[in-house]
């Protein structure tokens, strides 16, 4: 084996190889010493085999080097080879990002990476990569491939992901083969993000495989106790799709739309087309049979010290054990002032926050579409 190949193994693996190979003093050697000792042992073995072959009588000249070894040496060599094969297979499986499923009807993998917004602090990324792309990066990295590891690179996109937008690397997240999705935590919300999937070698250079769409996280604030829409992600694909920019006119990620259509088995896009179909306007009922009403409610929420007495408009508010509270109330079509008062458990201090809220509802003129539109 070459020096570069031996350096790709751990100190523990090299120590086991030296032990089986009969290297003296292997237990006290460092990694670089083990590499040199194994290389020297290999050269010695080759030299001894060459000398032995030159001294053999003519009648044994046809025997192979494996046949001339003692049974004990052949068994030891076989054990080392099996161990090395297992180590190599494990390393390749850990770094192999090529998809094992997700094939299209034609049998080819749809190469893509799609980012979805789960909430202000979490992104969910899904990817499918062709084997040829991994082989392309392997060839580009050359000897650096032996130490390469797969990574997700998180980038913050400035100016909303336009053509002239700038990107800043936030961090690199180490992943592994055998999976095709990952949850990524973000701190700076609201913000726009993009992810790239690729490999990083010992020199620190990033070799990308695929590049994702741009998503924007929402403004933080809503507590989990209020927003229970994420209790079952499978039932809330529409919300995830919308938060990930699916309904935005600036969205140009066909991968995002294709992924959701595969999962939901229905088209994604404008609700007028996806829900009712292109020929719906001519089948709509008459205006006097078309009922459409909209109302609104308001949720006031906050957090304080456990045991604090809180009132809203003079009415007491129930405080949870963790200090959070939630009040759901109507939102009439007018301006209203809502005082929220908190008194410390010992009565020594009182604080007041006043919310001024105004609702202004406008009913627009209806638009009647003809059948030939």
N, C-alpha and C positions, 0 to 999 in steps of 0.2 A: 504494500500500500504506500501511497505517496505521503509526504509530510503534510500537505494540505488536507488530505482525507483524514489522517489521524487527528489533526487539530480540531476537526468537527465533532469528535467524540468528547464526552465528559471525562473528568478525572477518574470517576469510578469505573467507567467502561475500559479506559486505558489500563487501569490497575488490574482489572480482571484478565485482560488480554496478556499483560506482562506475567501475571501469575501462571496462567496456563502455558505460556511460552517458555517458562523456566528462567525468567530474567531475575538475577540476583539483586536483593535490596530494593525490590519494587515497592514495598510497603512504606518506605520513607521518602520516595521520590515525588517531586512536584510534577505538574502536567507536562511542562516542556522537557523535563528530564525523562519522563516516561516515553514521550514521542521519540527522543533521540535514542533511547535504549531499544525501543521496538524496531526502529529503522536499522540500528546496528545489528540486532539479532536477526533481522531478515537478510541482511547482507552476509552474515556469518553462515546462516543456513544454506544460502545459495552457494557460497564458496565451498562449504563442506560437501554439498551434493555434487558439485562439479568435480571436486577432487576424487570423491568416491567413484563416480562414473568413469573417470579416466583410469582408475586402478582395477576396474572389474575385468574379468576374463572375457574373451570374445563371446563365449556362449551365453553370458548374461547381459550383453550390450543392449538387447532389445527390451529390457524391463524398464518401466516408467519409474519416476521418482517416488510416486505414491506406493508402488509395489516394494521398493527397497526399504521403506520405513518399517519400523517395528510396529506390532499391533497397538501398543500403548501410544506411540506417537501419532498413528493414524486416527485413533479415537480422540486424542486431544485436539488434533487439527480439525476434525469434524465438528467437535463441540464449539471451537472458536468460530468456525465458519457459520454454524447455525446461530450463534449468539449475535455475530455481526449482521447477519441477514435480518434478524428480528429487530435489531436497533435501527438499521437502515429503513426497514418497512415502517416502523413507528414514527421515525422522523419525517418520512415522506407523507404519511397520513396526517400528521399534525400540521404540516405546512401546505397541503394540497387544498386549494380553494375551488377546484373545478367541481361543477354541479354534478350530482349523481341522479338528479331527477329534474323535473320542470321542463321536460322535452315537449316541443311543439308537435303538431300533427305530422310534420315531415320528419320527425325524429331528431331534430337539431335543438340544442339548448338556446333559449332566448337570453342572450347576454344582456344583463341590466343590473342596476342598483337603484332602488327606490327608497326614499326617505319619507316617513309619515310623522305627523305631529300627534303625540299622545296628550300632552298637556304643556304648560309653560316650562316645565323642567325636564321633560323626557321626550326623546325622539326614538322612533322604531325604524330600523333599516333592514331591508330585505335585498338579497342579491342572488344572481345566477351568473356563473362564469363558465366559459368554454375552456376545454382542456388546451386548445391551441393557444389561447391567450396566456395561460400559465407557462406553457413551453416557450412562448415568445419572451416573457420576462426572464425566464431561466437562462435563455441564451444571452440576453442583454446583460445579466448580472455576472455571467461567466463564473469564475472561481468564488465570487462573493455569494453565490447561491447556496453554498454549503452552510453558511451561517445565517441565511435569510429567514425572517419570520414574517407571517402575515399581519397586517395592521389595517385599521380604519383610521383615516386622517380626517379630523373634524375641522372645517374651515368656516369662519364667519364671513358672510358676504355683505359688503357695504353697498349702498345705493340700490337695494332691492333686487339684485341679481340681473341688472341690465347688461348690455354688451360691454359697456365701459366700467362695470363694477370692479372694485378691488376686493381681494380676498386675503384674510389673515388666518394663518394656521393657529388653531386653538390648542390642540393636542393630538397625539397619536395614541390609539387604543389598540393594544395587542389582542388579536383574536386567534382562532385556530380552525383547522379544517374539520370537516364533518358536520358543520352547521351552515345555515344559509340566512340567519337573521341575528340581530343584536339590538339591545337597548342601550341608548347613549344618553348620558345625563348632561344637561346644559345649565349654566348658571345665569347667563346674561339674557334675560327676557324682558321685553320682546326684542327679537333679533332674527336675522335671516342666516340660515346655515346651509352648507353643502357638505357631502361626504365623498371621499374617494377610498377605494379598496385597492390594496397593493401589498408590496413587500419592502422591507427595510433590511439591508445587510449590515455587516460589521462597520462599514464606513459611514453609516448614518444616512445614506442617500435613499430617497423614496422612489420606488418604481410602481406607478399606478397601473391598475388593470381596468377599472371602470370608474365612471364619474356620475354622481347622482344629480337629481333635480334639486332646486332651491326651495326651501320651506321657510316659513316665518312663524315663530312661536308667538302665542297670544300674550296679552298683558297678564301678569300674575295677580292674584287677589282672591279668586273664588276658592273657598276651602273645600276639601273632599266631602265634608258633611253636607254641603249644599249641592254640589254638582255630582250626582250619582250616575251620570251618563256613561261612565267608564267601568261600571261593574261588570259588563259583558261586552268586550270589544267587538265580538262577532256580530252583535246586534246594532252596532253604532258605526258601521263603515261609512255611512253618509256623512256623519259629523267629522270623522277622521279625514275623509276625502276633501271636505270643504276646508278644514283647518290646514291641510297640507297644500292648499292652493289649487285644488282640482277644478273649482268653479270660477277661479279668477280668469279674467280675459287675458292676463299676461302669462298664464301658464302655458308652457310649450313642451311639457314632459309627456310624451305618448306612453312611456313606460309606466308612469303612475296610473294612467287611465286603463292600460291593458291589464295591469295587475289587479285592479279592483274589479274589472269586468270578469276576469277569470274566477276570482273568489266569489263574486255575487251572482255570476251567470246571468247578468243583465247589463245593458249599456249604461255608461256613465256620461254625464254632460249636462246640458241644459234641461231643467225639469220639464219644460214645455214639450221637448222631444222625447226624452227618456221615459217619462211617466205616461204621456197620453198618445204619443205617436205623431207623425208628420201630418196625417190627414184628419186630425181631431177638430180643428176650428169649424169645419162644416157640419160636424155632428153635435156641436154644443147646444144645450137647451136655450130657449128664449130667455131674454134678459130678466123678465119678471119671475122666471123659475130658478134663477141662479142666485143662491143664497151665499153671502160672503160677509162675515163679521169678524172684527179683530178687537181684542181687548188686551190689557197689559197688567201685570203685577210687578211688585218690587220686592226685592230681598235685601234686608239690612243685616249685615253680619259683622262680627268683630271678635276681639279677644281681650281678656283682662286677667287679673289674678284670680285664682279659684277662691270662692268665698265672697267676692265683691258683689254688692247689690247694684243692679243695673235696671234702669227704667227707660221706656220709650214712650214719649207723650204722657208721662205719668203712670203708665202701666208697667208692672214688673216684668222683667225678661228672665227666662230660665237660663242659668249658666251651667254648662257641661263641666264634668270633672276636670277637663284640661283647660278650662277658662274660656272656651269659645262659646259663642251664642249666635243664634239665627232667628230672624223675625221675618215672616212672609206677610205682606200686606198689599192692599189694593193700590192701584195707581190711577186716580181719577184724572180726568182731562182738565187739569188746572195746575196752578202753582201752590206748593205746600211747603211748610217749614216744619222739620221734624227734630226736636231736641232729644238727645240721648244723654242721660245722666248716670254717672258711676260713682258710688260711694264706697270707700275702703271698708274692709271688714271690721276695723276697729273704730270707724266713724271719724277718724282724724283728718281725712281729706276727701274732697268731692271734685270731680271733673265733669265738664259738659262739652259735648260736640254737637253742633247744629248742622243738619243736612237740609239744604234748599233744593227741592226737586220740582221740575215743571214738565208736564206732559202736554204736547200740542199735536192733536190728531187732525189730519186732513184727509178728506175723502175725495179722491180724484174722479174725473169723469171716466165712465167705462169706455173701453175700446172694443168694438164689435168687429170681428173678422169675418170676411166673406168666405164662402166655400172654396173659391178659386185662388185665394191668397196663398 
